[in-house]
Each structure stands twice: as C-alpha cells, then as structure tokens.
Amino acid sequence: MIRNRSGLCLGIVLCLVLVFFSISMAQEGIPTDTADGPVLSRAVMCESIEGYEPLFVAVAFSINTGKISCYTSFENIKTTTFTVHRWYRRNELVTTKRLTLKSPRWATYSSIQLREADKGPWRVEVWDADDKLVQTLRFSVTD
Amino acid sequence: MFDHHMNTLLTFLSGIRWQDIVDIFLNSYILFRLYVLFRGTNVIRVVAGIALLWIFQRIALGMGLIVTSWAMQGIIAGAALIIIIVFRNEIRNVLQAKNLRALLWDFPQKTERTPIDRIVEGVYELARSRIGALIVLPDKDDLDEIVQGGVEWQGRISKEMLLSIFWNGNPVHDGAAIIEGDRVTRVGCILPLSSRDDLPQYYGTRHRAAVGLAEKSDALIIAVSEERGEVVAVKNNAITPITDNLSLLHCLREHLGAPIQNASIAKRDKLELGTAAAFCIICMALIWFSFARGMDTLTSIEVPLEYMNRDTRMQIVSTSVNSVRLYLSGSGTLISSLRSDQVRVKLDLSGAKNGENNFIITNDSIVIPPGVRLNRIEPSSVKLVLEIPATKTMPIQVDWVGTLPEGLILEAAQVTPTQIEVEGPSQVLNQMSALYTQQVSLDNLKSSGQLSVSIALEPASLKIPEPYKNKVKVSYTIAKREKYYQKQ
C-alpha cells in the first residue's frame, strides 16, 4: 500500500516536472522583446574588427579611413534571432543590414565603404527582431 | 476703314472711367483758377512765353537739334526760378487772398468803394487852380517797399481835402498822396524817379516820379502840372494826357474795376474767360491722354508676394511660388516711369486654415499706380502651407569637421544637454530626428576637453529654449591610437 502510495507521488512529481518543462520549452518561442530576450551589451562605431573585437573605437572618422563598422554584442540570447543596423547620413537612410544573433551570446557588425560625398553627421540605429529601437550611435565622417 | 476707326474710338471711349473725367476736369479747373488769379499780370505773359519755349524745345529735340534743345531747357529752368523772384509780389498777393472763396471760385471784382467822382472833381479843381499834385491809386502790388517816407493820413476823400493836401502852404504838398478805398491813407510820400530819357523836356520831377512808380508797380498815378495845369494818368508804361473829366472818369473806372457799362466789353470779358476755360480743358485732356492712354505699351514685372493678416500663431511652411509675374499695360510714359515699389501683390491670410491653402490672386490683391491696367497674372493662384507650430524633443549631435592630429582618435563625445525641446512647424519636425551643432573643427584638438558650440537651426523657423539659444556644452575624449597596438 505504502509502495503504491509512493509510486503515485512519484508519478505526480514526474507529471509536474513534465508540465513545467513543456511550459518552459514553449516560453523560448516568445519574441525577444520580453524582459529576458537578447540584451545589447555593447554597441560602438569603429574603424575595423579584429579577433571579434572592435578596433579604434571613435565618434569621428576621417574619409581616408575607407571603411567603418558598427559593432554590437548581445547576451541572453535564447534562440536564434536577428538585429537590424540602419545607417543614416543626416536624415537620409543609406543602408539597412540584417544580422543574425545566435544563443547564448553573439557579437556581430555591419560596415560601409566611405566615399567623398559621405562627409557629415551620421547615425546608426540598432533595432531588434520586433522592430524596436534598441540604441542609436552618432558619429561624424570628416575630411 | 471707317468702321475700324469707329470701333477704335468706341473702344477708347468705353475704356474711360469716371475717375478719368474727374481727373481732367479737376486739373482743368486748377489751371483755369491760376489763369483767373493771375489774369492781367505779367506772370501770365511770362508763363505763356515759357510754355512756348517748351514747345520749341520739344520740336528741337524731335528734330535732333541737341544744342538748341539743351539751351532752351536751360532757359526754361532759369525762367521758372526768375518768375518766382521777379513776380514775388504778384504771387504773394494771390496767395495772401483774404479767404478760401477768393482763391477757389471768386472772380476778382474790384469793388467801387473809391469815390471816383470826388477824385475827378478834386483833380479838376487842382488843375484849374494850377496846384501841382501827385495822386497814387495802388492796384494789386504792395507799394510799401517802393514808396518811401510820408505821413499817415487816413482821411475820407473829398474835393476840399485834396485841394488842402496839395495847397502850397501845406508841409506835405510836395509828396504824393496815396488813395486806398475811400480814404487818403498817406501823404507826402516820396516816389522813385524814372530814368527814362524819352520823356518830354517840360516834365518835371513830379512827372518823373509818376512814371518811376508806374514802372515798378501796377498802380495808377495821376499827376497835375503846377505850371500848365495839365493832367496826366500814368500806368505801367503808358502816359495818358487827360483832357476832360470824362476821360479821367473812364481811366479811374478802368483801373479800379468799376462796373463796365459797355456791353461789348462785358461780352468780350466773358468770351475771354470762356475761351480760357475751354483751352484749359483741351490742354488737360491732351495731357491726360498722353499720360494715361496714348501709345499703349505692354510690360511684365516680377513682383514678390506679400502676406497680410496672418494669424500670429501660424507659420508659413512652404509656398508654391514666392513671386508672381504681372502683365501690365498703359501709356509709354507711365510704363517707363513704373518703379518696382509701386506694384505690390498682397495676399490676405485672414481666412487661412492650418495645412494647405490655395489662394486665388484677384485684382483686389494687386496694387498698381492709377492709369496702369492689369492684363494677366502668372500664376493666378498660390499654394501655401501654414501650420501652427508643434514641439518635439530631439537629441543633439555634434557636426565634427577637419582632421585630428596624426596618431589621435576621438573616442567619445557627450553633449549637455543630450536633448532639447524644439518648436517649429510639425511637418518640418516630423522629418527631423536630431539637431546638429555648428561645425566643430578637429584640427586643433590635441587632448580631451570641453567646448561650447551653437546649434545650427535649419530651417530658421525652428525655435529652441532661451538657455540653449547660444551654446551647448560638448565634452570629448581623445585617445592615442597606439593604445590599440599595445592591446594587440
């Protein structure tokens, strides 16, 4: 009798564990705009990327630099998702880059080639998969 | 051909406005009044002479006689000045008219207040008694500056008084007596002597004085000779011997403007005034025609739009055009003298609503000088976007320019405040995402520090709060590039 009762308890506990597991598995599919979605841990503008790290972080870049990059790193990534980098020269959208983010932490970047006509103030908007603005990076392209 | 001319004439007549008729008649009346006021004076003769000179000058110019035209122009300019100086007395007398009525519509009628009969009797007695006399009857000219000395008299005219004034025993008998109205106002006056050398030898000082005053004024002077008892009336340059009382009576009446009994003279006077009036109307009609209608000329002029009665809360965000082209016509004289500030296009914005408005430019919106006609407006309507300003909070971004010295890198920059509230047209604000500072040069930056920079407000209709109007603070961090090499 006691063995039967202990077997029932074990069955209930197992069921509860199964139910909890199935619920938690379902929650991973929730978009990243929930509090426990991807978190932007670093976002900088730089001249180049070496060894998955930004090199020469700056807010003003000479046109002679040739190429500049927007580096972003995310944490707390539960499932593969993406981020969008939108590059603006003053108020004009120049380019949009969609970048994949993979669990659990991921660093990614987008780059543009500078031309003579690109001088002036710029900004890069970092958006998440739910089209929510996460951060804006402001910089200038100079002589 | 005849029909064509008739049509042209009818078109011309139908184009005449009531204002044009008033214009012609008003100026004709002014011209006519000037004629009436100055009639009989030398001013009219000189003005007529100048008008003739002007016609000759135009003819000379038309014929290409450059020097003649130039000389005549000079003479005309000089003559206009001379008229004012030489005829200052006449001009003053006209302008000093006692009342407005005399200036505007009265015909100068000299009232016969002066007792002519008594003067005639007195002069007859003086001549008969061989008593020398000099009597002055002024007309329009003021004699105060010409006649010197004398004693105030103010006695009513009578035969006896005239005899007593010029009686040998009287201390003032040698001078002239001045008669104004029914009184002898001054006696013993000294008159200027004439320097003429064509006067008869037997004329003494008394006659020379009479001629001298007549030369300088429009007064009538009666001189009675002591030796021969002869009487002469002198006016202007005319010396008229008076042989009997009747001729003296006529002479006085003519001078003093006594009612003219002669019907033919009255008729002649009316005819003269009628002719003058007709001449004035024709003259003005011709002048008006040459100014307002003659030689129709077309022109076009670009006129900037002016906005009136705008709701002070509203701002003009955009306009389809800033100026319109007006196609005008009028006489060559008017069109060539047209100045840009005489033509204006005013749009009344009192009925404007928030957003896009379409305004039709009507004739009421256009100000043009009288006599100039508006034919066409291009474009005839204007699209105007008006907005009540909105506010938006925007971040401030530094607009860096130039190049940092070799080996340095601008790592970070922080603007204080990071964002500010901007007021401006909502359409403009919607398109903006940031405010930029004036350009900040990197050329001379060598180490981290702070800067004060202005905000570049584009468009200028944007407004920012007072504390940030001049400057915002920028803190910047400069690092050496080599630190990255060390890391590596």
Contacts between the chains, C-beta under 8 A, distances in Angstrom:
chain1	res1	chain2	res2	distance
A	50	B	488	7.3
A	55	B	484	5.6
A	56	B	409	5.8
A	56	B	481	6.6
A	56	B	484	5.8
A	57	B	409	7.9
A	57	B	411	6.0
A	58	B	409	5.0
A	58	B	410	5.4
A	58	B	411	5.9
A	59	B	398	7.8
A	59	B	400	7.5
A	59	B	410	5.5
A	59	B	411	7.1
A	59	B	412	5.9
A	59	B	413	5.0
A	60	B	400	4.2
A	60	B	404	7.3
A	60	B	410	4.2
A	60	B	413	7.8
A	60	B	442	6.2
A	62	B	403	5.7
A	62	B	404	7.9
A	88	B	433	7.5
A	90	B	436	7.8
A	91	B	431	6.3
A	91	B	432	6.6
A	91	B	433	5.8
A	119	B	401	7.7
A	120	B	399	7.0
A	121	B	397	5.2
A	121	B	398	7.6
A	121	B	399	5.0
A	121	B	400	7.8
A	121	B	434	7.6
A	121	B	436	5.5
A	123	B	397	7.1
A	123	B	433	7.5
A	123	B	434	7.0
A	136	B	395	7.5
A	138	B	395	7.4
A	138	B	397	4.7
A	138	B	398	7.9
A	138	B	434	7.4
A	140	B	398	6.9
A	140	B	399	6.3
A	140	B	400	3.8
A	140	B	401	7.5
A	142	B	400	5.4
A	142	B	401	5.5
A	142	B	402	5.9
A	142	B	403	6.3
A	142	B	442	6.2
A	143	B	401	6.6
A	143	B	402	5.7
A	143	B	403	5.1
